[in-house]
């Protein structure tokens, strides 16, 4: 048995948040998969997903770029713009970069190529579409947390109901319940009755339990007991789900429905009270009352009262000393509940729990007439000067005004549609457990709920708080009250009703988190069976302020990882196939390989006769281990060229023979050390500015030699005479 500690600060709900994987049954088995993480771990996951989506987006673009490039490859002649677009498609890593570079081509080509914008626009639009998809995927990362919502599970080692150690204990019980009532009343005041942004309103599954208000009910007691021309006020929650409203996270088959209906009306006191001089009844055996000689005591008899052990207490319901109205006392509020009060037959209801309240205005002075039937004040006291104006103060017309309410409860099993009738607390619970064919989880829920329902009735929602249970007290300063509306009594009753609903919300969370406001002499009754233990792990609340707990949709994370992973895998497979499997067997794939920036660089160096390059089109081009070369700028500054210097120690000199017309007749080259001079005949080709000699295939080491023609002036492009020297590259 766990002994509750003395009253102190309540447990920080942030410490009771469950971090891990769970199912939010509000969204179903698959959509409801949820992962709740600490702020640190949530940040890591969000960062990982963002990077992962970025990589997947890049992979998707590379796939699209490959398809576009391949569809645009052609053997027939195209202009330079086309080939530049192809290079951009091959090398731009992201759609954003590709879009910008493609658009950047348009201005320089606008007077050279025909309609360059229209040639680039389709590709740009497709790249932008991919970019928007990329952004949408990034937003999806945020939606993964938003979809999961702000709900979290509560887990506590102190789960259970609070229980008193001794039924004769009064202080522990009343103090515990009164503190619970104060907490619930504070919540009801802030969170019921309209929109509210208060942080405290964001702690339960729903901010406020739903209910409707009606003034069309008939008198809930003997028809002559309700005041004439005063409506009967009724509050009805309708069927509230243990899952959707009370926060018990359960599958549909394990849920129950609960309904609360409260009906209140001001009642008459004519014939139910008698006034006595205290001196005349001081020694009478009427019961417990207070007074002094000369006091007038009003006894209200709507049924006698008993002690907590069942022995007789008083022959009356309530006693009021009229001297209280003249000794500077403010509002008073007393109540009688059915466990200690035995209602008269005109108020008795076997199918409801009855609460009887007595409102006393005492010495309150009102700034203006009050026409409310309970707070009615039309008797003038005197006039005062307030803020330069003459103000008449009024006093209450009656010493005491009684008000009675009934609370009824109903349970339903949504699995089979069976319901109990609206009834008092005890018979309603017993009927639900016996007749509704609840499964173990449903039975455990109703058993847990039943322990708290009594404490949420109207009388218990007042809970010994006296005048602090009145909304009218909020406009009182000293003994002076501001004007009250004609329906003030309705506001009071609704406040008590919502306090009771707030208690229901609180008690369910208290069961899972461990009871609050406990004192010595009480203990926590731990769950003893599987359904009760499951309830301990099923309470959902809003993420407490300060916890910064973040919940992710398991399905959303899975979709991101699956789709993104497939895109990345498809890109990797595509790159492998293109690079290693079929690049030399397909013209379009060869073009894709050659448009790579490194291959273009290799072709440029080889075209300039610089370097001995290795590796095929599916690999990174490399030179020999010891080979280096330099680059220097030359030519016009607006159209610069590069001059290369090469220190390859294996360079070999050769000759090229030219005819009188300046055409190449033949050329020769020493292919390796000691191999001698080899001569290749060349068809006579007229050259106006330079000599282009086909490459020489060296079968010994499977290399190509690109001869570089030089004349006697060492000019690589112009020559004179019938012969020129050349060097290999």
C-alpha positions as CSV (number, residue, x, y, z in Angstrom):
1,X,0.0,0.0,0.0
2,X,1.3,3.4,-0.9
3,X,0.7,6.1,1.8
4,X,0.0,9.5,0.3
5,X,2.3,12.3,1.4
6,X,1.1,15.4,3.2
7,X,-0.4,18.1,1.0
8,X,2.2,19.9,-1.0
9,X,2.8,21.1,-4.6
10,X,1.2,18.9,-7.1
11,X,3.2,16.7,-9.4
12,X,4.6,18.5,-12.5
13,X,2.6,17.0,-15.4
14,X,5.6,17.5,-17.7
15,X,7.4,14.8,-15.8
16,X,4.6,12.3,-16.4
17,X,4.6,12.5,-20.2
18,X,5.2,9.1,-21.9
19,X,8.0,9.2,-24.5
20,X,7.9,6.5,-27.1
21,X,5.6,4.8,-29.6
22,X,1.8,4.5,-29.1
23,X,-1.4,4.4,-31.0
24,X,-3.9,7.3,-30.8
25,X,-7.1,5.5,-31.4
26,X,-8.9,8.7,-32.4
27,X,-7.2,8.3,-35.8
28,X,-7.4,4.6,-36.1
29,X,-4.9,1.8,-36.0
30,X,-2.7,2.9,-38.8
31,X,-3.2,6.7,-39.0
32,X,-3.1,6.9,-35.2
33,X,0.5,5.5,-34.9
34,X,2.3,8.2,-32.9
35,X,5.9,8.8,-31.7
36,X,6.3,11.2,-28.8
37,X,9.8,12.5,-28.3
38,X,11.7,14.9,-26.0
39,X,12.6,18.3,-27.4
40,X,16.2,17.1,-28.1
41,X,15.2,13.9,-29.9
42,X,12.4,15.7,-31.7
43,X,14.9,18.2,-33.0
44,X,17.2,15.4,-34.2
45,X,14.4,13.6,-36.0
46,X,13.2,16.8,-37.7
47,X,16.7,17.6,-38.8
48,X,17.2,14.1,-40.1
49,X,13.9,14.1,-42.0
50,X,14.7,17.5,-43.5
51,X,18.1,16.4,-44.8
52,X,16.6,13.1,-46.0
53,X,13.9,14.9,-47.9
54,X,16.6,17.2,-49.4
55,X,18.6,14.2,-50.6
56,X,15.5,12.5,-52.0
57,X,14.5,15.7,-53.8
58,X,17.9,15.9,-55.4
59,X,17.6,12.2,-56.4
60,X,14.2,12.8,-57.9
61,X,15.6,15.7,-60.0
62,X,18.5,13.7,-61.3
63,X,16.1,11.0,-62.5
64,X,13.9,13.6,-64.2
65,X,17.0,15.3,-65.7
66,X,18.2,12.0,-67.1
67,X,14.9,11.4,-68.8
68,X,14.8,14.9,-70.2
69,X,18.4,14.6,-71.4
70,X,17.8,11.3,-73.1
71,X,14.6,12.5,-74.9
72,X,16.5,15.5,-76.3
73,X,19.6,13.6,-77.6
74,X,19.7,13.7,-81.4
75,X,22.3,12.8,-84.0
76,X,21.2,15.5,-86.4
77,X,22.9,18.9,-86.1
78,X,21.7,21.3,-83.3
79,X,22.7,24.8,-82.3
80,X,25.0,25.5,-79.3
81,X,22.1,26.4,-77.1
82,X,20.8,22.8,-77.3
83,X,24.2,21.4,-76.2
84,X,24.5,23.9,-73.4
85,X,21.0,22.9,-72.1
86,X,22.1,19.3,-72.3
87,X,25.2,20.0,-70.2
88,X,23.1,21.8,-67.6
89,X,20.6,18.9,-67.4
90,X,23.5,16.5,-67.0
91,X,25.3,18.4,-64.3
92,X,22.8,20.6,-62.3
93,X,22.4,19.0,-58.9
94,X,19.1,20.6,-58.0
95,X,16.1,21.9,-59.9
96,X,16.6,25.4,-58.6
97,X,20.2,25.5,-60.0
98,X,19.0,24.0,-63.3
99,X,16.2,26.6,-63.6
100,X,18.5,29.5,-63.0
101,X,21.2,28.3,-65.4
102,X,18.7,27.5,-68.1
103,X,17.1,31.0,-67.9
104,X,20.6,32.5,-67.8
105,X,21.2,31.1,-71.3
106,X,18.3,33.0,-72.8
107,X,19.7,36.6,-73.0
108,X,23.0,35.7,-74.7
109,X,21.3,33.5,-77.3
110,X,18.3,35.7,-78.0
111,X,19.7,37.1,-81.3
112,X,21.6,34.0,-82.3
113,X,19.2,31.1,-81.7
114,X,15.6,31.0,-82.8
115,X,13.2,31.6,-79.9
116,X,15.6,30.6,-77.1
117,X,13.1,31.3,-74.3
118,X,10.6,28.8,-75.8
119,X,13.3,26.3,-76.1
120,X,14.2,26.6,-72.5
121,X,10.8,27.2,-71.0
122,X,9.4,23.6,-70.9
123,X,12.5,22.4,-69.2
124,X,12.5,25.3,-66.8
125,X,8.8,24.7,-65.9
126,X,9.4,21.0,-65.3
127,X,12.4,21.9,-63.1
128,X,10.3,24.4,-61.2
129,X,7.5,21.8,-60.8
130,X,10.1,19.5,-59.3
131,X,11.3,22.3,-57.0
132,X,7.7,22.9,-55.8
133,X,7.4,19.2,-55.1
134,X,10.7,19.5,-53.2
135,X,9.2,22.4,-51.1
136,X,6.0,20.4,-50.5
137,X,8.0,17.5,-49.2
138,X,9.8,19.8,-46.8
139,X,6.4,21.1,-45.6
140,X,5.4,17.4,-45.1
141,X,8.0,17.1,-42.5
142,X,6.2,19.8,-40.5
143,X,2.9,18.2,-41.2
144,X,4.2,14.9,-39.7
145,X,4.2,16.6,-36.3
146,X,1.0,18.6,-36.9
147,X,-0.9,15.5,-38.0
148,X,0.0,13.7,-34.8
149,X,-1.4,16.7,-32.8
150,X,-0.5,17.9,-29.4
151,X,-1.8,15.0,-27.4
152,X,0.4,12.9,-25.2
153,X,0.0,9.9,-22.9
154,X,0.3,10.0,-19.1
155,X,2.4,7.4,-17.3
156,X,2.9,7.4,-13.5
157,X,4.1,5.0,-10.9
158,X,1.3,6.5,-8.6
159,X,-1.6,5.5,-10.8
160,X,-4.7,4.7,-8.8
161,X,-7.6,6.0,-6.8
162,X,-7.3,7.8,-3.5
163,X,-8.9,6.1,-0.6
164,X,-9.4,7.2,3.1
165,X,-7.9,4.9,5.7
166,X,-10.9,5.3,8.1
167,X,-14.5,6.1,7.3
168,X,-14.6,8.1,10.5
169,X,-11.9,10.4,9.1
170,X,-13.6,13.8,8.3
171,X,-10.7,16.3,8.0
172,X,-8.7,14.4,5.4
173,X,-11.8,13.7,3.3
174,X,-13.3,17.2,3.4
175,X,-9.9,18.9,2.9
176,X,-9.1,16.7,-0.1
177,X,-12.5,17.2,-1.8
178,X,-12.6,20.9,-1.1
179,X,-9.2,21.5,-2.6
180,X,-10.3,19.4,-5.6
181,X,-13.4,21.6,-5.8
182,X,-11.3,24.8,-5.7
183,X,-9.1,23.5,-8.5
184,X,-12.0,22.5,-10.6
185,X,-13.9,25.7,-10.0
186,X,-10.8,27.7,-11.1
187,X,-10.6,25.7,-14.2
188,X,-14.4,26.0,-14.9
189,X,-14.2,29.8,-14.4
190,X,-11.4,30.1,-16.9
191,X,-12.2,27.5,-19.5
192,X,-16.0,27.0,-19.7
193,X,-18.4,29.4,-21.2
194,X,-16.5,30.7,-24.2
195,X,-13.1,30.9,-26.0
196,X,-10.1,31.2,-23.8
197,X,-6.4,31.3,-24.5
198,X,-5.4,30.6,-20.9
199,X,-2.6,28.0,-20.6
200,X,-4.5,26.1,-17.9
201,X,-7.3,25.4,-20.5
202,X,-4.9,23.3,-22.5
203,X,-4.4,20.4,-20.2
204,X,-7.3,17.9,-20.8
205,X,-8.3,16.0,-23.9
206,X,-10.9,18.6,-24.6
207,X,-11.0,22.1,-23.1
208,X,-14.6,21.8,-21.9
209,X,-17.1,19.0,-21.9
210,X,-20.1,19.8,-24.0
211,X,-23.6,20.5,-22.7
212,X,-26.8,22.2,-23.7
213,X,-29.1,24.5,-21.6
214,X,-32.8,24.4,-21.6
215,X,-35.5,26.4,-19.8
216,X,-38.4,24.3,-20.9
217,X,-38.3,21.5,-18.3
218,X,-41.1,21.0,-15.9
219,X,-40.6,21.4,-12.1
220,X,-38.4,18.4,-11.0
221,X,-40.2,18.2,-7.6
222,X,-43.8,18.5,-6.5
223,X,-45.4,20.8,-9.0
224,X,-46.2,23.4,-6.3
225,X,-42.6,23.6,-5.0
226,X,-41.1,25.7,-7.8
227,X,-41.5,29.4,-7.9
228,X,-44.2,30.7,-10.2
229,X,-43.1,32.6,-13.3
230,X,-39.5,31.5,-12.8
231,X,-38.2,29.0,-15.4
232,X,-36.7,25.6,-14.5
233,X,-33.1,25.5,-15.7
234,X,-31.7,22.2,-17.2
235,X,-28.2,21.2,-18.3
236,X,-27.6,18.1,-20.4
237,X,-24.3,16.9,-21.6
238,X,-25.7,14.3,-24.0
239,X,-23.7,11.2,-24.5
240,X,-20.0,11.9,-23.8
241,X,-17.5,9.4,-25.0
242,X,-14.9,8.1,-22.5
243,X,-12.4,8.3,-25.4
244,X,-13.3,11.6,-27.2
245,X,-14.2,13.6,-24.2
246,X,-12.7,12.1,-21.1
247,X,-9.4,11.2,-22.8
248,X,-9.3,7.4,-22.2
249,X,-7.4,6.2,-25.3
250,X,-9.2,3.0,-26.3
251,X,-10.5,1.2,-29.3
252,X,-14.1,1.6,-30.2
253,X,-15.1,-1.7,-28.6
254,X,-13.6,-0.6,-25.3
255,X,-15.4,2.8,-25.0
256,X,-18.4,3.8,-22.9
257,X,-20.8,6.6,-23.1
258,X,-21.8,8.8,-20.1
259,X,-24.5,11.4,-19.8
260,X,-25.1,13.9,-17.0
261,X,-28.3,15.9,-16.7
262,X,-28.8,18.5,-14.0
263,X,-32.1,20.4,-13.4
264,X,-32.4,23.3,-10.9
265,X,-35.1,25.6,-9.8
266,X,-35.7,28.2,-7.0
267,X,-38.3,26.7,-4.6
268,X,-40.8,28.2,-2.2
269,X,-40.2,28.3,1.5
270,X,-43.8,29.2,2.6
271,X,-44.9,26.5,5.0
272,X,-41.4,25.1,5.4
273,X,-39.8,27.5,7.9
274,X,-40.7,28.6,11.4
275,X,-39.2,31.5,13.4
276,X,-38.4,31.2,17.1
277,X,-36.9,33.4,19.7
278,X,-33.6,31.8,20.8
279,X,-34.6,32.1,24.5
280,X,-37.7,30.1,23.9
281,X,-35.9,27.2,22.2
282,X,-32.5,27.2,23.7
283,X,-33.2,24.1,25.7
284,X,-35.4,22.4,23.0
285,X,-34.2,19.2,21.5
286,X,-34.3,20.5,17.9
287,X,-30.7,19.8,17.1
288,X,-27.6,21.9,16.6
289,X,-28.0,25.7,16.1
290,X,-26.3,28.8,17.3
291,X,-27.7,32.0,18.9
292,X,-27.9,34.3,21.9
293,X,-30.7,35.7,24.0
294,X,-32.8,38.0,21.9
295,X,-31.9,36.4,18.5
296,X,-34.5,35.2,16.2
297,X,-33.8,31.8,14.6
298,X,-35.5,30.7,11.4
299,X,-35.8,26.9,11.0
300,X,-36.2,25.6,7.5
301,X,-37.6,22.1,7.4
302,X,-37.3,20.3,4.1
303,X,-36.4,17.1,5.9
304,X,-34.2,16.2,8.8
305,X,-30.4,15.5,8.8
306,X,-28.3,12.6,10.1
307,X,-24.7,12.3,11.2
308,X,-22.1,10.5,9.1
309,X,-22.7,7.3,11.1
310,X,-26.4,7.5,10.3
311,X,-27.6,8.7,13.7
312,X,-30.1,11.5,13.8
313,X,-28.7,15.0,13.8
314,X,-31.4,17.7,13.4
315,X,-35.2,17.8,13.1
316,X,-34.7,20.6,10.6
317,X,-32.7,21.2,7.4
318,X,-31.1,24.5,8.1
319,X,-31.2,27.2,10.8
320,X,-30.6,30.9,10.2
321,X,-30.0,33.6,12.8
322,X,-31.5,36.8,11.6
323,X,-28.9,38.8,13.5
324,X,-26.5,37.9,10.6
325,X,-28.3,40.4,8.4
326,X,-27.2,43.3,10.7
327,X,-23.7,42.6,11.9
328,X,-21.7,43.3,8.8
329,X,-21.6,39.8,7.3
330,X,-21.4,39.2,3.6
331,X,-22.9,36.4,1.5
332,X,-23.5,33.0,2.9
333,X,-24.2,29.8,1.1
334,X,-25.1,26.5,2.8
335,X,-26.1,23.2,1.2
336,X,-27.7,19.9,2.0
337,X,-26.8,16.7,0.2
338,X,-28.8,13.5,0.1
339,X,-26.2,11.4,2.0
340,X,-26.7,13.5,5.2
341,X,-30.0,15.1,4.5
342,X,-33.3,13.2,4.2
343,X,-35.5,15.1,1.8
344,X,-39.2,15.7,2.5
345,X,-41.5,13.9,0.2
346,X,-42.2,17.0,-1.8
347,X,-38.6,17.1,-2.8
348,X,-37.7,13.4,-2.7
349,X,-36.7,11.8,-6.0
350,X,-35.7,8.1,-6.2
351,X,-34.2,8.5,-9.6
352,X,-31.9,11.4,-8.9
353,X,-29.4,12.8,-6.4
354,X,-30.8,15.9,-4.8
355,X,-28.9,19.1,-3.7
356,X,-30.5,21.9,-1.6
357,X,-28.8,25.3,-1.4
358,X,-29.6,28.2,0.9
359,X,-28.5,31.6,-0.2
360,X,-28.1,34.4,2.4
361,X,-27.4,38.0,1.3
362,X,-27.0,39.0,5.0
363,X,-25.7,42.6,5.2
364,X,-24.8,43.0,1.5
365,X,-25.8,46.4,0.1
366,X,-26.5,46.7,-3.6
367,X,-25.9,49.6,-5.9
368,X,-29.3,49.5,-7.6
369,X,-32.3,47.3,-7.7
370,X,-31.9,43.5,-8.0
371,X,-34.7,41.7,-9.7
372,X,-33.2,38.2,-9.7
373,X,-35.6,35.7,-7.9
374,X,-32.8,34.5,-5.6
375,X,-30.9,37.7,-5.1
376,X,-33.9,39.9,-5.1
377,X,-33.2,43.3,-3.4
378,X,-35.8,46.1,-3.6
379,X,-35.8,47.4,-0.1
380,X,-34.1,50.9,0.1
381,X,-31.6,51.4,2.8
382,X,-30.2,54.9,2.4
383,X,-28.5,57.1,-0.2
384,X,-24.8,57.9,-0.4
385,X,-22.6,60.2,-2.6
386,X,-20.4,58.1,-4.9
387,X,-18.3,59.8,-7.6
388,X,-20.3,62.9,-7.2
389,X,-23.6,61.2,-7.7
390,X,-26.4,60.3,-5.4
391,X,-26.7,56.5,-5.2
392,X,-29.4,54.6,-3.4
393,X,-28.4,51.3,-1.7
394,X,-30.7,48.4,-1.5
395,X,-30.9,45.4,0.8
396,X,-32.2,41.8,0.2
397,X,-35.9,41.2,0.4
398,X,-35.4,37.9,2.2
399,X,-33.1,36.5,4.8
400,X,-32.8,33.1,3.0
401,X,-33.6,32.0,-0.5
402,X,-33.7,28.2,-1.2
403,X,-32.7,26.6,-4.5
404,X,-32.9,22.9,-5.3
405,X,-31.2,20.7,-8.0
406,X,-31.3,17.1,-9.1
407,X,-28.4,15.3,-10.8
408,X,-29.1,12.2,-13.0
409,X,-26.7,9.9,-14.7
410,X,-26.9,7.5,-17.7
411,X,-24.5,5.0,-19.2
412,X,-24.5,3.4,-22.6
413,X,-22.5,0.6,-24.3
414,X,-21.8,1.9,-27.9
415,X,-21.0,-1.7,-29.0
416,X,-24.5,-2.9,-28.6
417,X,-26.6,0.3,-28.2
418,X,-27.8,-0.6,-24.7
419,X,-28.3,2.2,-22.2
420,X,-29.4,2.6,-18.6
421,X,-32.2,5.0,-17.7
422,X,-31.4,8.4,-16.3
423,X,-31.0,7.6,-12.6
424,X,-29.3,8.5,-9.4
425,X,-25.6,7.8,-9.0
426,X,-25.7,4.4,-7.3
427,X,-28.5,2.7,-9.2
428,X,-27.1,4.0,-12.5
429,X,-23.7,2.5,-11.9
430,X,-25.1,-0.8,-10.7
431,X,-27.4,-1.1,-13.7
432,X,-24.5,-0.3,-16.1
433,X,-22.3,-3.0,-14.6
434,X,-25.1,-5.5,-14.6
435,X,-27.2,-4.9,-17.7
436,X,-25.0,-3.3,-20.4
437,X,-22.8,-6.4,-21.2
438,X,-19.6,-4.4,-20.8
439,X,-16.3,-6.1,-21.7
440,X,-13.5,-6.1,-19.1
441,X,-12.0,-2.8,-20.3
442,X,-15.4,-1.1,-20.3
443,X,-16.2,-2.5,-16.9
444,X,-13.0,-1.2,-15.6
445,X,-13.8,2.3,-17.0
446,X,-17.2,2.4,-15.4
447,X,-15.8,1.2,-12.1
448,X,-13.2,4.0,-12.1
449,X,-15.8,6.6,-13.2
450,X,-18.3,5.6,-10.5
451,X,-15.8,6.4,-7.7
452,X,-15.8,10.0,-8.8
453,X,-19.3,10.7,-10.0
454,X,-20.7,11.4,-6.5
455,X,-18.1,14.1,-5.9
456,X,-19.1,16.0,-9.0
457,X,-22.8,16.6,-8.1
458,X,-24.1,20.1,-7.5
459,X,-23.8,20.0,-3.7
460,X,-20.2,18.7,-3.9
461,X,-19.3,21.3,-6.4
462,X,-20.1,23.9,-3.8
463,X,-18.0,21.8,-1.4
464,X,-18.1,23.9,1.7
465,X,-16.6,27.0,0.0
466,X,-19.4,29.2,1.2
467,X,-19.6,32.6,-0.5
468,X,-16.5,31.9,-2.7
469,X,-18.8,29.5,-4.6
470,X,-20.8,32.4,-5.8
471,X,-20.1,34.4,-9.0
472,X,-21.9,37.3,-7.3
473,X,-19.1,37.5,-4.8
474,X,-16.8,38.7,-7.7
475,X,-18.6,42.1,-7.7
476,X,-18.5,42.6,-3.9
477,X,-16.1,45.0,-2.2
478,X,-16.5,44.8,1.6
479,X,-20.3,44.8,2.0
480,X,-21.0,46.7,-1.2
481,X,-22.1,44.9,-4.3
482,X,-22.4,46.1,-7.9
483,X,-25.7,45.7,-9.7
484,X,-26.7,42.1,-10.6
485,X,-28.6,41.0,-13.7
486,X,-32.1,39.4,-13.6
487,X,-30.7,36.0,-14.4
488,X,-27.8,35.9,-11.8
489,X,-29.1,32.7,-10.3
490,X,-28.8,31.0,-13.7
491,X,-25.1,32.0,-13.9
492,X,-24.5,30.6,-10.4
493,X,-26.1,27.2,-11.2
494,X,-24.2,26.9,-14.5
495,X,-21.0,27.7,-12.6
496,X,-21.7,24.9,-10.2
497,X,-22.6,22.5,-13.0
498,X,-19.4,23.3,-15.0
499,X,-17.4,22.9,-11.8
500,X,-18.8,19.4,-11.6
501,X,-17.8,18.6,-15.2
502,X,-14.4,20.0,-14.6
503,X,-14.1,17.6,-11.6
504,X,-14.9,14.7,-13.9
505,X,-12.1,15.7,-16.2
506,X,-9.7,16.2,-13.4
507,X,-10.5,12.8,-11.7
508,X,-9.8,10.8,-14.8
509,X,-6.4,12.4,-15.2
510,X,-5.7,12.1,-11.5
511,X,-6.3,8.4,-11.8
512,X,-3.5,8.0,-14.3
513,X,-1.1,10.6,-12.9
514,X,-1.7,9.9,-9.2
515,X,-4.2,11.8,-7.1
516,X,-3.5,15.4,-6.2
517,X,-4.4,17.3,-3.0
518,X,-3.9,14.2,-0.8
519,X,-3.4,14.3,2.9
520,X,-2.2,12.0,5.7
521,X,-4.9,9.5,6.4
522,X,-5.5,8.8,2.7
523,X,-3.7,6.4,0.4
524,X,-3.6,5.4,-3.2
525,X,-5.5,2.2,-4.2
526,X,-3.3,0.7,-6.9
527,X,-4.9,-1.1,-9.9
528,X,-5.2,-4.8,-9.2
529,X,-6.4,-6.3,-12.5
530,X,-5.5,-6.0,-16.2
531,X,-8.2,-3.5,-17.2
532,X,-7.4,-1.2,-14.4
533,X,-3.7,-1.3,-15.2
534,X,-4.5,-0.7,-18.9
535,X,-6.4,2.5,-17.8
536,X,-3.2,3.6,-16.1
537,X,-1.6,3.6,-19.5
538,X,-4.4,5.0,-21.6
539,X,-5.0,8.6,-20.4
540,X,-4.5,11.2,-23.0
541,X,-4.0,14.9,-22.2
542,X,-2.7,17.9,-24.1
543,X,1.1,18.3,-24.0
544,X,1.7,20.2,-20.7
545,X,3.2,23.7,-21.0
546,X,6.9,23.5,-20.5
547,X,7.2,19.9,-21.5
548,X,7.8,20.8,-25.2
549,X,7.0,17.2,-26.0
550,X,6.5,16.7,-29.7
551,X,4.5,13.9,-31.3
552,X,5.1,12.6,-34.8
553,X,2.8,10.6,-37.0
554,X,4.4,7.1,-37.4
555,X,2.6,6.7,-40.7
556,X,3.9,10.1,-41.9
557,X,7.4,9.3,-41.0
558,X,7.1,5.9,-42.6
559,X,5.8,7.4,-45.8
560,X,8.6,9.9,-46.0
561,X,11.2,7.3,-45.4
562,X,9.6,4.8,-47.8
563,X,9.0,7.1,-50.7
564,X,12.2,9.0,-50.2
565,X,14.2,5.8,-49.9
566,X,12.7,4.4,-53.1
567,X,13.5,7.6,-55.0
568,X,17.1,7.5,-53.7
569,X,17.4,3.8,-54.4
570,X,16.1,4.3,-57.9
571,X,18.6,7.1,-58.5
572,X,21.5,5.0,-57.3
573,X,20.4,2.0,-59.4
574,X,20.0,4.3,-62.5
575,X,23.5,5.8,-62.0
576,X,25.1,2.4,-61.6
577,X,23.4,1.0,-64.7
578,X,24.3,4.1,-66.8
579,X,27.8,4.1,-65.6
580,X,28.7,0.4,-65.5
581,X,26.3,-1.7,-67.4
582,X,25.2,-0.3,-70.8
583,X,27.0,3.1,-71.4
584,X,28.9,1.9,-74.5
585,X,26.0,0.0,-76.1
586,X,23.7,3.0,-76.5
587,X,24.4,6.2,-78.3
588,X,22.1,8.3,-76.0
589,X,23.8,6.8,-72.9
590,X,27.2,7.7,-74.3
591,X,26.1,11.2,-74.8
592,X,24.8,11.3,-71.2
593,X,28.2,10.1,-70.0
594,X,30.2,12.5,-72.2
595,X,28.1,15.5,-71.0
596,X,29.4,15.0,-67.5
597,X,31.6,17.9,-66.4
598,X,34.6,15.8,-65.8
599,X,34.3,14.1,-69.2
600,X,33.9,17.5,-70.8
601,X,37.1,18.6,-69.1
602,X,38.9,15.5,-70.3
603,X,37.7,16.2,-73.9
604,X,38.8,19.8,-73.6
605,X,42.3,18.8,-72.4
606,X,42.6,16.1,-75.0
607,X,41.5,18.5,-77.7
608,X,44.3,20.8,-76.6
609,X,46.7,18.0,-76.6
610,X,47.3,18.1,-72.9
611,X,47.7,15.0,-70.7
612,X,47.5,11.3,-71.1
613,X,44.0,10.5,-69.9
614,X,42.8,7.1,-68.6
615,X,39.4,5.6,-67.6
616,X,36.4,5.1,-69.7
617,X,33.2,7.2,-69.9
618,X,31.8,5.4,-66.8
619,X,34.6,6.5,-64.5
620,X,36.5,9.5,-63.3
621,X,39.1,10.5,-66.0
622,X,42.7,10.5,-64.6
623,X,46.2,11.2,-65.9
624,X,49.4,9.3,-65.3
625,X,50.8,9.3,-61.8
626,X,53.7,11.6,-62.5
627,X,52.1,13.8,-65.1
628,X,51.5,17.5,-64.4
629,X,50.7,20.5,-66.6
630,X,50.2,24.2,-66.3
631,X,47.6,26.6,-67.6
632,X,48.2,30.2,-68.7
633,X,45.7,32.8,-70.0
634,X,46.3,34.2,-73.5
635,X,44.4,35.9,-76.3
636,X,41.8,38.7,-76.2
637,X,40.6,39.6,-72.7
638,X,37.0,39.4,-74.0
639,X,37.6,36.0,-75.5
640,X,40.5,34.5,-73.6
641,X,42.2,31.2,-74.4
642,X,44.4,29.0,-72.3
643,X,47.9,28.0,-73.1
644,X,49.1,24.7,-71.6
645,X,52.5,23.6,-70.6
646,X,53.2,19.9,-70.2
647,X,56.2,18.2,-68.6
648,X,55.5,14.7,-69.6
649,X,58.8,12.9,-69.8
650,X,57.6,10.4,-72.3
651,X,56.9,13.0,-75.0
652,X,58.3,11.9,-78.3
653,X,59.1,14.0,-81.3
654,X,57.7,13.0,-84.7
655,X,57.4,14.5,-88.2
656,X,54.5,15.3,-90.5
657,X,55.1,15.6,-94.2
658,X,53.2,18.3,-96.1
659,X,52.8,18.6,-99.9
660,X,53.3,21.8,-101.8
661,X,49.7,22.7,-101.3
662,X,50.1,22.5,-97.5
663,X,48.1,19.3,-97.1
664,X,49.1,16.5,-94.8
665,X,50.6,13.6,-96.7
666,X,51.8,11.4,-93.9
667,X,53.1,11.6,-90.3
668,X,55.3,9.4,-88.2
669,X,55.9,9.0,-84.5
670,X,58.1,7.0,-82.2
671,X,55.6,5.1,-80.1
672,X,57.9,3.8,-77.4
673,X,61.4,3.6,-76.3
674,X,63.5,1.7,-78.8
675,X,60.5,1.0,-81.1
676,X,61.7,3.2,-83.9
677,X,59.8,5.5,-86.1
678,X,56.3,4.5,-87.3
679,X,54.7,6.2,-90.3
680,X,51.0,6.4,-90.9
681,X,49.8,7.5,-94.4
682,X,47.3,10.3,-94.3
683,X,44.9,11.3,-97.0
684,X,45.6,14.6,-98.4
685,X,43.5,17.1,-96.5
686,X,43.6,20.8,-97.3
687,X,44.1,23.0,-94.1
688,X,43.6,26.7,-94.1
689,X,44.7,27.5,-90.6
690,X,45.7,24.4,-88.8
691,X,46.5,20.7,-89.2
692,X,44.3,18.1,-87.6
693,X,45.9,14.6,-87.5
694,X,43.7,11.6,-86.4
695,X,44.7,9.9,-83.2
696,X,47.1,7.1,-83.2
697,X,46.1,3.9,-81.4
698,X,49.0,2.3,-79.5
699,X,48.1,-1.3,-79.1
700,X,51.0,-1.9,-76.7
701,X,49.4,0.0,-73.9
702,X,46.0,0.7,-75.3
703,X,46.4,4.4,-75.5
704,X,45.6,7.0,-78.1
705,X,48.2,9.5,-79.2
706,X,47.0,12.9,-80.5
707,X,49.8,14.5,-82.5
708,X,50.4,18.2,-82.0
709,X,51.7,19.9,-85.1
710,X,54.3,22.6,-84.7
711,X,56.2,24.6,-87.3
712,X,59.8,25.9,-87.0
713,X,58.5,29.0,-85.1
714,X,56.8,26.7,-82.5
715,X,53.4,28.0,-83.5
716,X,50.9,25.1,-82.9
717,X,48.4,26.4,-85.5
718,X,50.3,27.9,-88.5
719,X,53.2,26.6,-90.5
720,X,55.1,27.1,-93.7
721,X,57.2,24.8,-95.7
722,X,56.7,21.2,-96.6
723,X,57.3,19.6,-93.2
724,X,56.7,20.3,-89.5
725,X,57.6,18.6,-86.3
726,X,54.9,17.3,-83.9
727,X,54.8,15.9,-80.4
728,X,52.4,13.3,-78.9
729,X,49.9,13.9,-76.1
